[in-house]
């Protein structure tokens, strides 16, 4: 975005309508309302230092190595925030939009749906088909490797595995016919946790990059003999459509 926040509108309800006869009266029908949703860009920073002598004498390009390390670290921090960030100076994480979460009341469309169910074939089928069909058509599973390990062992009534490993490089595995994405930031499959998300994430969660790359200021003056590498990135995020994603909680 070209500004510090991205704002869109949420439509609550649909226009009223009904069938009428040729000469029947046409009374006023209900009108949907709109509410703004704002995704402000939080800022992440780092300010590591290296001596000028190290930068001059090292056998490798220490500056380039440090910049790449910052990029990896920023990506890690963003991933954590996209799942569990409270929205204060950072993205509002997906898992915080549940009842009792930090962003429970943030979205005018309500909180995300949480389904309590043990990890079993029948429960997963019911959970998957509980998502409305317009979203289910483009839906993806999201879980950690620990949860994936448990699901790869599940079999249907005929003894067939419901998990299918991909035979094509770069393509995700599938669970009940839908793609699976692995994110180690998702909770473990333990009692009371939310280890599985399922939905159309393109429709359900928005990421707002103020600028997509890491901005770097190389400062050899402020803290001599150290060269400071002041790096920043601004990004926000939050639920765009709470109807597009569902979460599964393991019963306690």
N, C-alpha and C positions, 0 to 999 in steps of 0.2 A: 504494500500500500504506500501511497505517497504522503499519508498523514499518520499520526500516532495511534489511531484506532480505526477499526472497521465496524460500521454500523449497518444493520439490515433490519427488516421488519418481519415480525411473526404474526401470521394470521390466525386468530382465535375463532374457530367455528367456520361454518360454510353458509353461504346465502340460503335463506329459506326458499322453498319452491313447492309446487303441487299441481295436480291435474285439475282442469276446470272445463266446464261446458262452454259452448259457443257464446252464450249471453250471460254467463254467470259473473258475479262480481269478482273483482280482483283486488282484495284487500292487501295492505302492505305486508310484506314478508320480512323476516329478520335479516339483519345486515351484519356481516362479520366485522370484528374489530381488529385493530392492529396495535402491536406494541413493539417498541424498538429493542433490539438486542445489540449490545456493543462488545466488541472484542478488542480490548486495549492491549497494546504491545508492551510487555515487560522488558526489562533490560538485564542481560547477564554480562558479567565482566570478569576479566582476569588481568593481573598486573605483575607477571613474573619478571625476574631480572637476571642478567648475565653480565659478567665483567667484559670490558672492551678487549682485555687481553685474551680471554677465552674465545671470543668471537674472531679475533685476529689469528690465533695460533692453532685452533682446533683443526683436526684432519677432516672433519665434516663441516657442513654448513649448519652451524648451531642455530642460527636465526631461522632458517627454513624448517629445521626439525622442531623448533619450539612453536612455530606458527601451526604446523600440522598437529602437534600435540594439543594445542588450544582448540583447534577445530574439532578434534575427537572428543575432548572434554565438554565442549559446548553441546555437541550432539547428545552426549550422555545426560547432561543436565536437562536438556529439552525433553528427552524421552521420559525422564522421571516426572517432569512437570505436566506433560500431556496426560499422564495417568493420575497423578495424585496432587498436583499443584493446587493451592488454595485460592489462586486468583489475585493474591496481593503481590504486586510487582512481578508477577509471573503468570503463565497460562493457568486457566482453570481446568484441572484435570478431570478426565472422564469419570473416574471412580468417586469424585466428590459431588456428583449430581444426584446422589441417591437420598432417600429420606434419612435425615440425621447427618448428612454430609455438609461440608462447608458451603457448597453451592446449591443446596436443596431448593431454595426459593429464588435462585437467580434467573431461571428461565421462565417466561410467562406461560409456557406450555406444560410446566410441571416437572417433577423429578423423573429420572430414568426408572423404568420398570425393573424390579428385582424379583427373580423367581427362585424360591428355595427348593432345592432338589439334590438328592444324592447323585453321584456320577454313575449313571447306568444307561444302557441303550435306550430303554423306553423313555426315561426322563429327558435325555438329550433330544429325542425325536419330538416329544411334546414341547420342549423348550424352543426348538428351532421353528416349528410350525406355529408357535404362538406369536411370532413376528409377522406383521401384516405382509401380504403378498407383494405389494409394490416395492417394499424394502428387501424382502427375502430374495428377490430375483438377483440382486447384486450384493448379497450379504457375504461376510467373511467371519470366520472364527478368530478370536484373539485370546492367547493364553501363553503361559510360560512353558519352558521345557519340562518342568516337573509335572505339570498338568498333562502335557502332550504324552509323556511317558506312561501315565496311567491310562489315557484314552487309546493308545495304540494296542492295548491288550484286550479291549472290549470286543465281544463277538455278538452277532445277532442270533436269533433263534435257530438258524441253520448252521451255526458255527463259523460264519464268515466274519472276518475283521471289518469293522465299520470305518477304520482308518485306512487310507490308501496313500502310500508313499509315491511321490512324483517320479516318473521315469524320464522326465525332461529337465535338463539343467536350467535352473533359474525359475522353475515353476514350483509353487507351493504344494505341499501335501494336501489331501482333502479329507474331510470328515463328514460323513453322510452327504457326500457330493458337493460340499461347499469348501472353498479354499481355507487353509489355516495359516495364520501369521503368528510367529513366535516373538514375544517381547518379554524379556526376563524381568521387567518391572512389574508384571502382573503377579498378584498374590499366589502363594502356593495353595494346592488343593487340600486345605485343612479346614476343620469345622469352624464356621463363622466367617470364612473368607469369601471373596468374590473372585474366583480363579478364572472364570470364563466370561468373555463378552462376545456377543453375536449381533451382527447388524450390518447395515450399509453405512460404512464409516465416511464415505465421501459425502453422503447426504446428512449424516448425523453429527459430525465433528468438524469444526473449522479451525484451520491454523492460519494466523495472520502474521506474515513476515513483513516487518517494516522495511527491511532490506535483507536479502537472502544470504549474503556472505558475511564473514567475520570482518569487522573493521579493525584495523591495527594502526596504532600510533607508536612509532619507534622513537624513544626519547633518551638521547644520550646526555642531556643537560641537567636534569633535575636532581639526580642522585649519583653523581660521579664518584668512583670510576665505574659504576654500573650503568648498563643500558637497559632501560625499562621497556617492556613490550606490553603496552596498554591495549587490551583487546576488548571489544564490545560487540554485542549482537542484540537486536531487539525483535522479539517474537511474542505473539499472544496466541491464545487458543481457548476453545470452549465448545460446549454442546450447541449445535445449530438446530437440530430437530430431535427432541427426546423420544419421539416415536420410532426413530430409525434404528435404535440400539437397545438391546436388553442385556442384563447382567444375571449371572447365575451365582447364587450363594449356597455354600454347603451347610446343611442344617447343623446346629450345635447339639 
